[in-house]
Every structure is written in C-alpha cells, then in structure tokens.
Amino acid sequence: MYFGREQKNYGQAGHWNKNSGRRKALHVGSNAMTELNDIKLENIDPEDIGDILVRLEKSFGIKYSDTAFKKAKTFGDICEVIERYINLEHQDTCTTQQAFYKVRNAISQTLQIDERSIGLATELKDLFPRKYRRRNIKRLQQQLGIKLDILRMKEWLIWTVFAGFVFSFIAFFFDWRIALSGIAFFCLFSKAASLSSKELEILTVQQLTEKIARDNYLAVRRKKGTINNNEVFKIIQDTFSADLGLDKSLLTKDASLGWN
C-alpha cells in the first residue's frame, strides 16, 4: 500500500503515480486472484495503468510529455504513443535471450556455481534457500546492477496488515486517536515485515528473466542504445498482463481504456 503518492498528470488519464514500483501490499498470490478472464482493461483503475506507464517509461529510457496520452482511447493508442517516443537504433536481436545470459552469469557469480547447472526451468527456491535468501538476492542485485523486487511477506502477514488497516479506518467512527494510532502502527509493522520478507514472488529462472527484460529493457540489451522494434508491443503487453492480472488475449489494440 502506498502513502503519500507522488503524482503527475498525463492528459485525461488522471493523477498517476511516479514511483516505479507497483502496488503490492495486498498481493496474495495467483490463487487468491480473480479469474483472469473476468478482468478487462476498461475495468482497471487509471492510477494502476499510470503505474505501468511510468515503469515502461523507465524500462525504455524515454520521457513522456504531460499530455502524451490525452487522446488515448485504446490499448493500441497507448502502444503507439510509447513507440513514438522511442528513438533508438533498431537491432534485430532477442532481448529476453540476452537477459537470460545476463541472469545466468550473475547467479553463477553470486553463488559460485557452474552456469551449466542453471536453466530456464531451474527453481529459484533451490538456488536461493530460505535461510540466506535475502542476503543472496541482495548480492545478485549487485551482480546484475539491477534492483530486483521479487520478495514478499507471507500471506498471513499480508492479511494481518490488511485487516489492521481496515479496522483502523473503522475506528475513525469511534475515536480518531485510536484510528491514527492503528494506522501508524500497521504502517510501521508493514515496513518492518517487508524488510524481512523472504517469500519468492516468482518461481523460476525463466520468470525472473522475463521480469528483468520487461522492467529493465535497455539495461539488458547487449549493445547499448539499441532496441528491437519488433519486441516493443510484446513488452508492453506482457507488462500489462503480468502487473495488472490481465489475460493477454484481451490486450488487443482495440481494447478500450476505462478513463474515457
């Protein structure tokens, strides 16, 4: 949950978060999510779409104008705007493959193990046992030169924080001092729990590779200052799907936005 969100307006889309991280306080795993087919782009909160656009802005190394998406009415419009802002040399090489080589090498260096033992299907829990997980993930980040956001609290802690905030807000109807104290306590509790989180949000090296390619597209390109124009739409589509729980089959260029 975010408090004190820094905001910026990109046209008609509303006030959008400039923080690069996505909302995660209430993330409770795929089993607790609504069926993907029940969610459509037009039902997504504009602020959540804004979070994704800011992350794509960082990933592609671009900067939108304040009115960049003013006339955007569909997912295709969003993609066209982003593509117009990208002005880099085209090189027809696979970014995900390059990301895998980078991830594999970084894991090998971090854990001092043979690269050949690391494949796409290798499970992260086997590479990073729980006891030293936070320490080794931090070392992996240093090797990659990329901040990873793959650890979360246990589900029962997430629900505890959620319930605490709910009851704290309800307390405003009885005693504002108790309500504010509860909010302050659970903010601190949530922060402390996050700093000690050890649960993996993603399971395999392949999932880690795909996430890094989405979130740090230019950073993992072997030849700096280049882009594969054929990958841009897929990266945008994959990012919306992964971060907003949307079925990719529904993310067509004609898919309507909910802010119009």
Steps between C-alpha positions, in 0.01 A plus 500: 500500500636841411470810715593849386500405132689740274273573207517638149225554243542355151193644331157348566630197681479663843771542763757231455767369729861589414642224721639215293383221727161343460243471776565185701375531856195290425668259261404154623607275213329379188274255685323786675455712189186536299487283190697680228219472249275703734730803485503741208715803430201733517444393864853587612549814711680775300753538783602137461542548125706808579732296721568268208562784256755654734680166529503464121633854474795395717547164327517655151700805615246754377315800646135574425358848473224591745235463227648196328196279556232769482338350189565133584179298495627146443792275591624545145508878549720454809738279304521751214583784739779301665640391162509863381715597799755227432773630270778242510690295247315183403689175545320173436626304801304326774500700822356220713780268390757765589328547836525126568875496432539800733290339774673164467844657524400715798357200688813299422724779631283562807475137609831380354336219304539372144290692244410169336299402809268799448215467251174678430304244703735517801302596809612804696422335834766240422756763403415729791416297813286690748768531773731725293249616241490872574879523517553312174225686315670824603831368366326397178366854460852634532626259235221595261514871574121479508265532795286189538157508658425131542457447876180548694347433840327177591132500412383496862707815564351669195151424620590616852617836366191530281265420788689743725452788259131414453432498875705817547288687246183366660628635832461856364128462572578451870827670592728675253800460733468123500455504122815706439698290745387184323594635156841611627563163665407296196705725272805429714407133530462471121835673442679274748340187357594605146863550599515141625294342222629172358211365292573482127249668270634319194596137480748429221801645321280544193251715691785706645649545152168615354442743786846654463453534123168679556612731779853576377480463124784732400722392789512138385560571131849383406560796269410815688281759333320244283152356496320224315192680369328166445499437877347827621133402476566164670692664785215744560242222478696271732546779755129582511414132527752418774446808713124547470387138483363532148466215253725586205231387256292796619781751449431561134565833331123565503461440876331805654641702788283570802578869538299619197 
